[in-house]
Amino acid sequence: MVEARVVATFLMSAITLLTVAGIVVFSFRRLRDTWRTRRDLRLREAGLCSHCGYDLREHGSDSARCPECGGINLNPAVYRQGEESPG
Ligand SMILES: [Zn+2]
């Protein structure tokens, strides 16, 4: 009977630990994604490359590709010039 209680305690501890670990990982990812989204939005609004911070306004915004790093930018100015919008 003692062994069953030990096994039950171990299982409950393991479940609790896994639940807490899952919550921590999910919260961290959510926080990281929120931070990245806000950073990208801030850079895009300033006319900068969201990958390297290169000033896209000086180069002209005829392409969504950054001339400095080659990263694709979803710059609102680029979409305003083109016919397609990101949706
Ligand atoms: Zn760049």
PDB file of the backbone (N, CA, C, O) and the ligand in Angstrom, with CONECT records:
HET     ZN  A 101       1
ATOM      1  N   MET A   1       0.816  -1.201   0.000  1.00  0.00           N
ATOM      2  CA  MET A   1       0.000   0.000   0.000  1.00  0.00           C
ATOM      3  C   MET A   1       0.856   1.260   0.000  1.00  0.00           C
ATOM      4  O   MET A   1       0.496   2.283  -0.582  1.00  0.00           O
ATOM      5  N   VAL A   2       1.999   1.153   0.670  1.00  0.00           N
ATOM      6  CA  VAL A   2       2.914   2.291   0.716  1.00  0.00           C
ATOM      7  C   VAL A   2       3.470   2.574  -0.670  1.00  0.00           C
ATOM      8  O   VAL A   2       3.629   3.730  -1.061  1.00  0.00           O
ATOM      9  N   GLU A   3       3.763   1.514  -1.408  1.00  0.00           N
ATOM     10  CA  GLU A   3       4.315   1.714  -2.746  1.00  0.00           C
ATOM     11  C   GLU A   3       3.327   2.435  -3.648  1.00  0.00           C
ATOM     12  O   GLU A   3       3.727   3.286  -4.443  1.00  0.00           O
ATOM     13  N   ALA A   4       2.065   2.115  -3.543  1.00  0.00           N
ATOM     14  CA  ALA A   4       1.051   2.775  -4.368  1.00  0.00           C
ATOM     15  C   ALA A   4       0.996   4.266  -4.038  1.00  0.00           C
ATOM     16  O   ALA A   4       0.830   5.098  -4.930  1.00  0.00           O
ATOM     17  N   ARG A   5       1.135   4.597  -2.768  1.00  0.00           N
ATOM     18  CA  ARG A   5       1.108   6.009  -2.374  1.00  0.00           C
ATOM     19  C   ARG A   5       2.345   6.744  -2.912  1.00  0.00           C
ATOM     20  O   ARG A   5       2.256   7.892  -3.347  1.00  0.00           O
ATOM     21  N   VAL A   6       3.496   6.064  -2.874  1.00  0.00           N
ATOM     22  CA  VAL A   6       4.731   6.669  -3.387  1.00  0.00           C
ATOM     23  C   VAL A   6       4.624   6.887  -4.891  1.00  0.00           C
ATOM     24  O   VAL A   6       5.018   7.934  -5.405  1.00  0.00           O
ATOM     25  N   VAL A   7       4.089   5.890  -5.591  1.00  0.00           N
ATOM     26  CA  VAL A   7       3.940   6.007  -7.045  1.00  0.00           C
ATOM     27  C   VAL A   7       2.965   7.133  -7.374  1.00  0.00           C
ATOM     28  O   VAL A   7       3.214   7.920  -8.288  1.00  0.00           O
ATOM     29  N   ALA A   8       1.861   7.216  -6.639  1.00  0.00           N
ATOM     30  CA  ALA A   8       0.873   8.276  -6.887  1.00  0.00           C
ATOM     31  C   ALA A   8       1.476   9.650  -6.630  1.00  0.00           C
ATOM     32  O   ALA A   8       1.243  10.588  -7.393  1.00  0.00           O
ATOM     33  N   THR A   9       2.247   9.768  -5.561  1.00  0.00           N
ATOM     34  CA  THR A   9       2.902  11.046  -5.260  1.00  0.00           C
ATOM     35  C   THR A   9       3.894  11.420  -6.348  1.00  0.00           C
ATOM     36  O   THR A   9       3.971  12.574  -6.768  1.00  0.00           O
ATOM     37  N   PHE A  10       4.659  10.421  -6.802  1.00  0.00           N
ATOM     38  CA  PHE A  10       5.621  10.679  -7.875  1.00  0.00           C
ATOM     39  C   PHE A  10       4.912  11.128  -9.147  1.00  0.00           C
ATOM     40  O   PHE A  10       5.340  12.081  -9.799  1.00  0.00           O
ATOM     41  N   LEU A  11       3.831  10.444  -9.499  1.00  0.00           N
ATOM     42  CA  LEU A  11       3.098  10.810 -10.715  1.00  0.00           C
ATOM     43  C   LEU A  11       2.509  12.214 -10.607  1.00  0.00           C
ATOM     44  O   LEU A  11       2.569  12.989 -11.562  1.00  0.00           O
ATOM     45  N   MET A  12       1.948  12.538  -9.459  1.00  0.00           N
ATOM     46  CA  MET A  12       1.376  13.880  -9.292  1.00  0.00           C
ATOM     47  C   MET A  12       2.464  14.949  -9.353  1.00  0.00           C
ATOM     48  O   MET A  12       2.255  16.020  -9.922  1.00  0.00           O
ATOM     49  N   SER A  13       3.625  14.655  -8.765  1.00  0.00           N
ATOM     50  CA  SER A  13       4.736  15.610  -8.832  1.00  0.00           C
ATOM     51  C   SER A  13       5.211  15.787 -10.262  1.00  0.00           C
ATOM     52  O   SER A  13       5.489  16.903 -10.703  1.00  0.00           O
ATOM     53  N   ALA A  14       5.303  14.676 -10.986  1.00  0.00           N
ATOM     54  CA  ALA A  14       5.755  14.753 -12.378  1.00  0.00           C
ATOM     55  C   ALA A  14       4.761  15.546 -13.218  1.00  0.00           C
ATOM     56  O   ALA A  14       5.163  16.375 -14.035  1.00  0.00           O
ATOM     57  N   ILE A  15       3.472  15.299 -13.026  1.00  0.00           N
ATOM     58  CA  ILE A  15       2.443  16.024 -13.787  1.00  0.00           C
ATOM     59  C   ILE A  15       2.497  17.514 -13.458  1.00  0.00           C
ATOM     60  O   ILE A  15       2.412  18.361 -14.347  1.00  0.00           O
ATOM     61  N   THR A  16       2.639  17.820 -12.177  1.00  0.00           N
ATOM     62  CA  THR A  16       2.716  19.229 -11.770  1.00  0.00           C
ATOM     63  C   THR A  16       3.941  19.905 -12.375  1.00  0.00           C
ATOM     64  O   THR A  16       3.864  21.026 -12.879  1.00  0.00           O
ATOM     65  N   LEU A  17       5.076  19.204 -12.317  1.00  0.00           N
ATOM     66  CA  LEU A  17       6.313  19.768 -12.864  1.00  0.00           C
ATOM     67  C   LEU A  17       6.190  20.006 -14.364  1.00  0.00           C
ATOM     68  O   LEU A  17       6.594  21.056 -14.865  1.00  0.00           O
ATOM     69  N   LEU A  18       5.631  19.031 -15.084  1.00  0.00           N
ATOM     70  CA  LEU A  18       5.466  19.186 -16.530  1.00  0.00           C
ATOM     71  C   LEU A  18       4.494  20.316 -16.859  1.00  0.00           C
ATOM     72  O   LEU A  18       4.708  21.053 -17.822  1.00  0.00           O
ATOM     73  N   THR A  19       3.445  20.458 -16.085  1.00  0.00           N
ATOM     74  CA  THR A  19       2.477  21.534 -16.315  1.00  0.00           C
ATOM     75  C   THR A  19       3.126  22.899 -16.106  1.00  0.00           C
ATOM     76  O   THR A  19       2.964  23.810 -16.918  1.00  0.00           O
ATOM     77  N   VAL A  20       3.853  23.023 -15.018  1.00  0.00           N
ATOM     78  CA  VAL A  20       4.525  24.303 -14.732  1.00  0.00           C
ATOM     79  C   VAL A  20       5.564  24.604 -15.808  1.00  0.00           C
ATOM     80  O   VAL A  20       5.684  25.745 -16.254  1.00  0.00           O
ATOM     81  N   ALA A  21       6.320  23.579 -16.230  1.00  0.00           N
ATOM     82  CA  ALA A  21       7.319  23.786 -17.282  1.00  0.00           C
ATOM     83  C   ALA A  21       6.650  24.215 -18.580  1.00  0.00           C
ATOM     84  O   ALA A  21       7.154  25.097 -19.276  1.00  0.00           O
ATOM     85  N   GLY A  22       5.520  23.601 -18.910  1.00  0.00           N
ATOM     86  CA  GLY A  22       4.793  23.982 -20.117  1.00  0.00           C
ATOM     87  C   GLY A  22       4.304  25.411 -20.064  1.00  0.00           C
ATOM     88  O   GLY A  22       4.380  26.136 -21.056  1.00  0.00           O
ATOM     89  N   ILE A  23       3.806  25.815 -18.924  1.00  0.00           N
ATOM     90  CA  ILE A  23       3.317  27.190 -18.766  1.00  0.00           C
ATOM     91  C   ILE A  23       4.475  28.178 -18.905  1.00  0.00           C
ATOM     92  O   ILE A  23       4.326  29.226 -19.534  1.00  0.00           O
ATOM     93  N   VAL A  24       5.620  27.848 -18.325  1.00  0.00           N
ATOM     94  CA  VAL A  24       6.784  28.736 -18.412  1.00  0.00           C
ATOM     95  C   VAL A  24       7.254  28.855 -19.859  1.00  0.00           C
ATOM     96  O   VAL A  24       7.522  29.958 -20.334  1.00  0.00           O
ATOM     97  N   VAL A  25       7.354  27.733 -20.558  1.00  0.00           N
ATOM     98  CA  VAL A  25       7.816  27.755 -21.952  1.00  0.00           C
ATOM     99  C   VAL A  25       6.819  28.525 -22.817  1.00  0.00           C
ATOM    100  O   VAL A  25       7.224  29.356 -23.630  1.00  0.00           O
ATOM    101  N   PHE A  26       5.524  28.261 -22.655  1.00  0.00           N
ATOM    102  CA  PHE A  26       4.507  28.961 -23.443  1.00  0.00           C
ATOM    103  C   PHE A  26       4.559  30.462 -23.168  1.00  0.00           C
ATOM    104  O   PHE A  26       4.493  31.266 -24.098  1.00  0.00           O
ATOM    105  N   SER A  27       4.675  30.836 -21.910  1.00  0.00           N
ATOM    106  CA  SER A  27       4.718  32.261 -21.565  1.00  0.00           C
ATOM    107  C   SER A  27       5.949  32.933 -22.158  1.00  0.00           C
ATOM    108  O   SER A  27       5.872  34.054 -22.660  1.00  0.00           O
ATOM    109  N   PHE A  28       7.083  32.243 -22.099  1.00  0.00           N
ATOM    110  CA  PHE A  28       8.313  32.808 -22.653  1.00  0.00           C
ATOM    111  C   PHE A  28       8.178  33.028 -24.150  1.00  0.00           C
ATOM    112  O   PHE A  28       8.547  34.086 -24.660  1.00  0.00           O
ATOM    113  N   ARG A  29       7.648  32.028 -24.862  1.00  0.00           N
ATOM    114  CA  ARG A  29       7.485  32.163 -26.310  1.00  0.00           C
ATOM    115  C   ARG A  29       6.519  33.288 -26.651  1.00  0.00           C
ATOM    116  O   ARG A  29       6.760  34.059 -27.580  1.00  0.00           O
ATOM    117  N   ARG A  30       5.449  33.379 -25.917  1.00  0.00           N
ATOM    118  CA  ARG A  30       4.456  34.426 -26.156  1.00  0.00           C
ATOM    119  C   ARG A  30       5.068  35.804 -25.927  1.00  0.00           C
ATOM    120  O   ARG A  30       4.847  36.726 -26.712  1.00  0.00           O
ATOM    121  N   LEU A  31       5.825  35.936 -24.866  1.00  0.00           N
ATOM    122  CA  LEU A  31       6.493  37.200 -24.568  1.00  0.00           C
ATOM    123  C   LEU A  31       7.510  37.554 -25.653  1.00  0.00           C
ATOM    124  O   LEU A  31       7.593  38.704 -26.085  1.00  0.00           O
ATOM    125  N   ARG A  32       8.281  36.558 -26.089  1.00  0.00           N
ATOM    126  CA  ARG A  32       9.284  36.774 -27.138  1.00  0.00           C
ATOM    127  C   ARG A  32       8.620  37.191 -28.442  1.00  0.00           C
ATOM    128  O   ARG A  32       9.080  38.125 -29.100  1.00  0.00           O
ATOM    129  N   ASP A  33       7.546  36.513 -28.821  1.00  0.00           N
ATOM    130  CA  ASP A  33       6.845  36.850 -30.059  1.00  0.00           C
ATOM    131  C   ASP A  33       6.257  38.250 -30.005  1.00  0.00           C
ATOM    132  O   ASP A  33       6.305  38.992 -30.986  1.00  0.00           O
ATOM    133  N   THR A  34       5.703  38.606 -28.856  1.00  0.00           N
ATOM    134  CA  THR A  34       5.147  39.944 -28.698  1.00  0.00           C
ATOM    135  C   THR A  34       6.235  40.998 -28.828  1.00  0.00           C
ATOM    136  O   THR A  34       6.042  42.025 -29.478  1.00  0.00           O
ATOM    137  N   TRP A  35       7.384  40.736 -28.204  1.00  0.00           N
ATOM    138  CA  TRP A  35       8.487  41.684 -28.286  1.00  0.00           C
ATOM    139  C   TRP A  35       8.962  41.828 -29.725  1.00  0.00           C
ATOM    140  O   TRP A  35       9.193  42.945 -30.188  1.00  0.00           O
ATOM    141  N   ARG A  36       9.111  40.716 -30.437  1.00  0.00           N
ATOM    142  CA  ARG A  36       9.563  40.775 -31.830  1.00  0.00           C
ATOM    143  C   ARG A  36       8.570  41.510 -32.718  1.00  0.00           C
ATOM    144  O   ARG A  36       8.967  42.304 -33.571  1.00  0.00           O
ATOM    145  N   THR A  37       7.289  41.251 -32.525  1.00  0.00           N
ATOM    146  CA  THR A  37       6.267  41.907 -33.333  1.00  0.00           C
ATOM    147  C   THR A  37       6.291  43.407 -33.107  1.00  0.00           C
ATOM    148  O   THR A  37       6.220  44.186 -34.058  1.00  0.00           O
ATOM    149  N   ARG A  38       6.390  43.812 -31.852  1.00  0.00           N
ATOM    150  CA  ARG A  38       6.414  45.247 -31.547  1.00  0.00           C
ATOM    151  C   ARG A  38       7.664  45.902 -32.113  1.00  0.00           C
ATOM    152  O   ARG A  38       7.602  47.018 -32.630  1.00  0.00           O
ATOM    153  N   ARG A  39       8.815  45.207 -32.017  1.00  0.00           N
ATOM    154  CA  ARG A  39      10.066  45.736 -32.564  1.00  0.00           C
ATOM    155  C   ARG A  39       9.969  45.889 -34.079  1.00  0.00           C
ATOM    156  O   ARG A  39      10.340  46.927 -34.626  1.00  0.00           O
ATOM    157  N   ASP A  40       9.461  44.839 -34.768  1.00  0.00           N
ATOM    158  CA  ASP A  40       9.328  44.894 -36.221  1.00  0.00           C
ATOM    159  C   ASP A  40       8.396  46.030 -36.645  1.00  0.00           C
ATOM    160  O   ASP A  40       8.677  46.747 -37.605  1.00  0.00           O
ATOM    161  N   LEU A  41       7.304  46.186 -35.932  1.00  0.00           N
ATOM    162  CA  LEU A  41       6.349  47.244 -36.265  1.00  0.00           C
ATOM    163  C   LEU A  41       6.986  48.618 -36.085  1.00  0.00           C
ATOM    164  O   LEU A  41       6.801  49.513 -36.910  1.00  0.00           O
ATOM    165  N   ARG A  42       7.736  48.774 -35.002  1.00  0.00           N
ATOM    166  CA  ARG A  42       8.398  50.055 -34.735  1.00  0.00           C
ATOM    167  C   ARG A  42       9.413  50.373 -35.838  1.00  0.00           C
ATOM    168  O   ARG A  42       9.494  51.511 -36.300  1.00  0.00           O
ATOM    169  N   LEU A  43      10.194  49.352 -36.261  1.00  0.00           N
ATOM    170  CA  LEU A  43      11.188  49.560 -37.307  1.00  0.00           C
ATOM    171  C   LEU A  43      10.515  49.865 -38.647  1.00  0.00           C
ATOM    172  O   LEU A  43      10.960  50.745 -39.385  1.00  0.00           O
ATOM    173  N   ARG A  44       9.450  49.139 -38.953  1.00  0.00           N
ATOM    174  CA  ARG A  44       8.742  49.353 -40.224  1.00  0.00           C
ATOM    175  C   ARG A  44       8.154  50.753 -40.283  1.00  0.00           C
ATOM    176  O   ARG A  44       8.225  51.422 -41.314  1.00  0.00           O
ATOM    177  N   GLU A  45       7.578  51.189 -39.183  1.00  0.00           N
ATOM    178  CA  GLU A  45       6.983  52.532 -39.159  1.00  0.00           C
ATOM    179  C   GLU A  45       8.049  53.606 -39.320  1.00  0.00           C
ATOM    180  O   GLU A  45       7.770  54.688 -39.835  1.00  0.00           O
ATOM    181  N   ALA A  46       9.275  53.308 -38.881  1.00  0.00           N
ATOM    182  CA  ALA A  46      10.366  54.271 -39.013  1.00  0.00           C
ATOM    183  C   ALA A  46      11.040  54.169 -40.380  1.00  0.00           C
ATOM    184  O   ALA A  46      11.945  54.950 -40.673  1.00  0.00           O
ATOM    185  N   GLY A  47      10.613  53.212 -41.232  1.00  0.00           N
ATOM    186  CA  GLY A  47      11.204  53.060 -42.562  1.00  0.00           C
ATOM    187  C   GLY A  47      12.515  52.308 -42.538  1.00  0.00           C
ATOM    188  O   GLY A  47      13.332  52.452 -43.447  1.00  0.00           O
ATOM    189  N   LEU A  48      12.728  51.499 -41.497  1.00  0.00           N
ATOM    190  CA  LEU A  48      13.976  50.758 -41.367  1.00  0.00           C
ATOM    191  C   LEU A  48      13.743  49.281 -41.645  1.00  0.00           C
ATOM    192  O   LEU A  48      12.634  48.772 -41.488  1.00  0.00           O
ATOM    193  N   CYS A  49      14.808  48.602 -42.060  1.00  0.00           N
ATOM    194  CA  CYS A  49      14.746  47.164 -42.279  1.00  0.00           C
ATOM    195  C   CYS A  49      14.488  46.474 -40.938  1.00  0.00           C
ATOM    196  O   CYS A  49      15.149  46.760 -39.940  1.00  0.00           O
ATOM    197  N   SER A  50      13.521  45.568 -40.938  1.00  0.00           N
ATOM    198  CA  SER A  50      13.186  44.897 -39.677  1.00  0.00           C
ATOM    199  C   SER A  50      14.198  43.817 -39.317  1.00  0.00           C
ATOM    200  O   SER A  50      14.126  43.236 -38.234  1.00  0.00           O
ATOM    201  N   HIS A  51      15.153  43.541 -40.227  1.00  0.00           N
ATOM    202  CA  HIS A  51      16.167  42.523 -39.949  1.00  0.00           C
ATOM    203  C   HIS A  51      17.473  43.143 -39.438  1.00  0.00           C
ATOM    204  O   HIS A  51      18.070  42.656 -38.477  1.00  0.00           O
ATOM    205  N   CYS A  52      17.910  44.235 -40.102  1.00  0.00           N
ATOM    206  CA  CYS A  52      19.216  44.796 -39.742  1.00  0.00           C
ATOM    207  C   CYS A  52      19.149  46.267 -39.341  1.00  0.00           C
ATOM    208  O   CYS A  52      20.138  46.818 -38.860  1.00  0.00           O
ATOM    209  N   GLY A  53      17.987  46.915 -39.535  1.00  0.00           N
ATOM    210  CA  GLY A  53      17.858  48.314 -39.157  1.00  0.00           C
ATOM    211  C   GLY A  53      18.335  49.289 -40.223  1.00  0.00           C
ATOM    212  O   GLY A  53      18.404  50.492 -39.969  1.00  0.00           O
ATOM    213  N   TYR A  54      18.669  48.789 -41.418  1.00  0.00           N
ATOM    214  CA  TYR A  54      19.124  49.660 -42.509  1.00  0.00           C
ATOM    215  C   TYR A  54      18.003  50.623 -42.896  1.00  0.00           C
ATOM    216  O   TYR A  54      16.831  50.253 -42.946  1.00  0.00           O
ATOM    217  N   ASP A  55      18.398  51.873 -43.168  1.00  0.00           N
ATOM    218  CA  ASP A  55      17.412  52.895 -43.510  1.00  0.00           C
ATOM    219  C   ASP A  55      16.958  52.705 -44.959  1.00  0.00           C
ATOM    220  O   ASP A  55      17.699  53.012 -45.893  1.00  0.00           O
ATOM    221  N   LEU A  56      15.751  52.204 -45.135  1.00  0.00           N
ATOM    222  CA  LEU A  56      15.232  51.919 -46.469  1.00  0.00           C
ATOM    223  C   LEU A  56      14.710  53.171 -47.159  1.00  0.00           C
ATOM    224  O   LEU A  56      14.484  53.150 -48.369  1.00  0.00           O
ATOM    225  N   ARG A  57      14.515  54.238 -46.438  1.00  0.00           N
ATOM    226  CA  ARG A  57      13.987  55.448 -47.037  1.00  0.00           C
ATOM    227  C   ARG A  57      15.006  56.090 -47.969  1.00  0.00           C
ATOM    228  O   ARG A  57      14.639  56.655 -49.000  1.00  0.00           O
ATOM    229  N   GLU A  58      16.297  56.003 -47.605  1.00  0.00           N
ATOM    230  CA  GLU A  58      17.334  56.605 -48.436  1.00  0.00           C
ATOM    231  C   GLU A  58      17.535  55.825 -49.728  1.00  0.00           C
ATOM    232  O   GLU A  58      17.858  56.398 -50.768  1.00  0.00           O
ATOM    233  N   HIS A  59      17.343  54.518 -49.651  1.00  0.00           N
ATOM    234  CA  HIS A  59      17.574  53.671 -50.819  1.00  0.00           C
ATOM    235  C   HIS A  59      16.395  53.715 -51.772  1.00  0.00           C
ATOM    236  O   HIS A  59      16.541  53.377 -52.947  1.00  0.00           O
ATOM    237  N   GLY A  60      15.262  54.113 -51.306  1.00  0.00           N
ATOM    238  CA  GLY A  60      14.047  54.020 -52.110  1.00  0.00           C
ATOM    239  C   GLY A  60      13.362  52.721 -51.777  1.00  0.00           C
ATOM    240  O   GLY A  60      14.013  51.721 -51.474  1.00  0.00           O
ATOM    241  N   SER A  61      12.069  52.737 -51.834  1.00  0.00           N
ATOM    242  CA  SER A  61      11.338  51.561 -51.392  1.00  0.00           C
ATOM    243  C   SER A  61      10.658  50.868 -52.564  1.00  0.00           C
ATOM    244  O   SER A  61       9.488  50.495 -52.477  1.00  0.00           O
ATOM    245  N   ASP A  62      11.409  50.692 -53.684  1.00  0.00           N
ATOM    246  CA  ASP A  62      10.803  50.046 -54.836  1.00  0.00           C
ATOM    247  C   ASP A  62      10.852  48.525 -54.713  1.00  0.00           C
ATOM    248  O   ASP A  62      10.267  47.815 -55.531  1.00  0.00           O
ATOM    249  N   SER A  63      11.541  48.030 -53.705  1.00  0.00           N
ATOM    250  CA  SER A  63      11.611  46.588 -53.506  1.00  0.00           C
ATOM    251  C   SER A  63      11.407  46.275 -52.031  1.00  0.00           C
ATOM    252  O   SER A  63      11.750  47.073 -51.159  1.00  0.00           O
ATOM    253  N   ALA A  64      10.850  45.113 -51.769  1.00  0.00           N
ATOM    254  CA  ALA A  64      10.658  44.706 -50.383  1.00  0.00           C
ATOM    255  C   ALA A  64      11.932  44.089 -49.826  1.00  0.00           C
ATOM    256  O   ALA A  64      12.007  43.797 -48.632  1.00  0.00           O
ATOM    257  N   ARG A  65      12.955  43.881 -50.693  1.00  0.00           N
ATOM    258  CA  ARG A  65      14.188  43.248 -50.246  1.00  0.00           C
ATOM    259  C   ARG A  65      15.192  44.315 -49.820  1.00  0.00           C
ATOM    260  O   ARG A  65      15.430  45.284 -50.541  1.00  0.00           O
ATOM    261  N   CYS A  66      15.774  44.123 -48.641  1.00  0.00           N
ATOM    262  CA  CYS A  66      16.758  45.071 -48.106  1.00  0.00           C
ATOM    263  C   CYS A  66      18.054  44.978 -48.907  1.00  0.00           C
ATOM    264  O   CYS A  66      18.564  43.876 -49.110  1.00  0.00           O
ATOM    265  N   PRO A  67      18.607  46.115 -49.372  1.00  0.00           N
ATOM    266  CA  PRO A  67      19.863  46.075 -50.121  1.00  0.00           C
ATOM    267  C   PRO A  67      21.062  45.754 -49.234  1.00  0.00           C
ATOM    268  O   PRO A  67      22.112  45.355 -49.736  1.00  0.00           O
ATOM    269  N   GLU A  68      20.920  45.921 -47.941  1.00  0.00           N
ATOM    270  CA  GLU A  68      22.034  45.688 -47.025  1.00  0.00           C
ATOM    271  C   GLU A  68      22.152  44.219 -46.628  1.00  0.00           C
ATOM    272  O   GLU A  68      23.231  43.635 -46.725  1.00  0.00           O
ATOM    273  N   CYS A  69      21.055  43.623 -46.183  1.00  0.00           N
ATOM    274  CA  CYS A  69      21.116  42.251 -45.677  1.00  0.00           C
ATOM    275  C   CYS A  69      20.340  41.251 -46.540  1.00  0.00           C
ATOM    276  O   CYS A  69      20.470  40.042 -46.352  1.00  0.00           O
ATOM    277  N   GLY A  70      19.536  41.747 -47.481  1.00  0.00           N
ATOM    278  CA  GLY A  70      18.766  40.854 -48.338  1.00  0.00           C
ATOM    279  C   GLY A  70      17.488  40.352 -47.716  1.00  0.00           C
ATOM    280  O   GLY A  70      16.764  39.570 -48.333  1.00  0.00           O
ATOM    281  N   GLY A  71      17.198  40.785 -46.512  1.00  0.00           N
ATOM    282  CA  GLY A  71      15.978  40.349 -45.832  1.00  0.00           C
ATOM    283  C   GLY A  71      14.740  40.968 -46.468  1.00  0.00           C
ATOM    284  O   GLY A  71      14.770  42.100 -46.951  1.00  0.00           O
ATOM    285  N   ILE A  72      13.675  40.221 -46.460  1.00  0.00           N
ATOM    286  CA  ILE A  72      12.417  40.720 -47.020  1.00  0.00           C
ATOM    287  C   ILE A  72      11.678  41.494 -45.941  1.00  0.00           C
ATOM    288  O   ILE A  72      11.455  41.001 -44.835  1.00  0.00           O
ATOM    289  N   ASN A  73      11.305  42.720 -46.292  1.00  0.00           N
ATOM    290  CA  ASN A  73      10.627  43.594 -45.343  1.00  0.00           C
ATOM    291  C   ASN A  73       9.188  43.791 -45.749  1.00  0.00           C
ATOM    292  O   ASN A  73       8.878  43.989 -46.924  1.00  0.00           O
ATOM    293  N   LEU A  74       8.338  43.737 -44.791  1.00  0.00           N
ATOM    294  CA  LEU A  74       6.928  44.008 -45.036  1.00  0.00           C
ATOM    295  C   LEU A  74       6.671  45.469 -44.712  1.00  0.00           C
ATOM    296  O   LEU A  74       5.829  45.814 -43.883  1.00  0.00           O
ATOM    297  N   ASN A  75       7.431  46.312 -45.399  1.00  0.00           N
ATOM    298  CA  ASN A  75       7.325  47.745 -45.162  1.00  0.00           C
ATOM    299  C   ASN A  75       6.011  48.274 -45.738  1.00  0.00           C
ATOM    300  O   ASN A  75       5.721  48.046 -46.913  1.00  0.00           O
ATOM    301  N   PRO A  76       5.226  48.965 -44.944  1.00  0.00           N
ATOM    302  CA  PRO A  76       3.956  49.482 -45.442  1.00  0.00           C
ATOM    303  C   PRO A  76       4.122  50.353 -46.679  1.00  0.00           C
ATOM    304  O   PRO A  76       3.246  50.344 -47.544  1.00  0.00           O
ATOM    305  N   ALA A  77       5.215  51.107 -46.797  1.00  0.00           N
ATOM    306  CA  ALA A  77       5.431  51.974 -47.956  1.00  0.00           C
ATOM    307  C   ALA A  77       5.569  51.148 -49.226  1.00  0.00           C
ATOM    308  O   ALA A  77       5.130  51.576 -50.294  1.00  0.00           O
ATOM    309  N   VAL A  78       6.175  49.967 -49.122  1.00  0.00           N
ATOM    310  CA  VAL A  78       6.341  49.093 -50.275  1.00  0.00           C
ATOM    311  C   VAL A  78       4.976  48.619 -50.760  1.00  0.00           C
ATOM    312  O   VAL A  78       4.713  48.577 -51.961  1.00  0.00           O
ATOM    313  N   TYR A  79       4.130  48.270 -49.834  1.00  0.00           N
ATOM    314  CA  TYR A  79       2.819  47.771 -50.224  1.00  0.00           C
ATOM    315  C   TYR A  79       1.936  48.877 -50.786  1.00  0.00           C
ATOM    316  O   TYR A  79       1.074  48.629 -51.629  1.00  0.00           O
ATOM    317  N   ARG A  80       2.158  50.096 -50.313  1.00  0.00           N
ATOM    318  CA  ARG A  80       1.370  51.197 -50.845  1.00  0.00           C
ATOM    319  C   ARG A  80       1.706  51.426 -52.307  1.00  0.00           C
ATOM    320  O   ARG A  80       0.827  51.800 -53.084  1.00  0.00           O
ATOM    321  N   GLN A  81       2.977  51.210 -52.710  1.00  0.00           N
ATOM    322  CA  GLN A  81       3.367  51.425 -54.104  1.00  0.00           C
ATOM    323  C   GLN A  81       2.885  50.296 -54.991  1.00  0.00           C
ATOM    324  O   GLN A  81       2.492  50.531 -56.134  1.00  0.00           O
ATOM    325  N   GLY A  82       2.910  49.060 -54.478  1.00  0.00           N
ATOM    326  CA  GLY A  82       2.510  47.913 -55.280  1.00  0.00           C
ATOM    327  C   GLY A  82       1.002  47.768 -55.323  1.00  0.00           C
ATOM    328  O   GLY A  82       0.255  48.514 -54.689  1.00  0.00           O
ATOM    329  N   GLU A  83       0.587  46.784 -56.091  1.00  0.00           N
ATOM    330  CA  GLU A  83      -0.848  46.576 -56.233  1.00  0.00           C
ATOM    331  C   GLU A  83      -1.365  45.584 -55.207  1.00  0.00           C
ATOM    332  O   GLU A  83      -2.544  45.600 -54.853  1.00  0.00           O
ATOM    333  N   GLU A  84      -0.475  44.721 -54.731  1.00  0.00           N
ATOM    334  CA  GLU A  84      -0.914  43.711 -53.789  1.00  0.00           C
ATOM    335  C   GLU A  84      -0.709  44.196 -52.360  1.00  0.00           C
ATOM    336  O   GLU A  84       0.199  44.978 -52.079  1.00  0.00           O
ATOM    337  N   SER A  85      -1.529  43.741 -51.502  1.00  0.00           N
ATOM    338  CA  SER A  85      -1.362  44.031 -50.092  1.00  0.00           C
ATOM    339  C   SER A  85      -1.175  42.712 -49.363  1.00  0.00           C
ATOM    340  O   SER A  85      -1.597  41.664 -49.850  1.00  0.00           O
ATOM    341  N   PRO A  86      -0.541  42.761 -48.195  1.00  0.00           N
ATOM    342  CA  PRO A  86      -0.281  41.521 -47.477  1.00  0.00           C
ATOM    343  C   PRO A  86      -1.550  40.853 -46.975  1.00  0.00           C
ATOM    344  O   PRO A  86      -1.492  39.721 -46.495  1.00  0.00           O
ATOM    345  N   GLY A  87      -2.645  41.492 -47.067  1.00  0.00           N
ATOM    346  CA  GLY A  87      -3.883  40.842 -46.646  1.00  0.00           C
ATOM    347  C   GLY A  87      -4.356  41.374 -45.402  1.00  0.00           C
ATOM    348  O   GLY A  87      -5.392  40.940 -44.898  1.00  0.00           O
TER     349      GLY A  87
HETATM  350 ZN    ZN A 101      18.292  44.628 -43.795  1.00  0.00          ZN2+
END
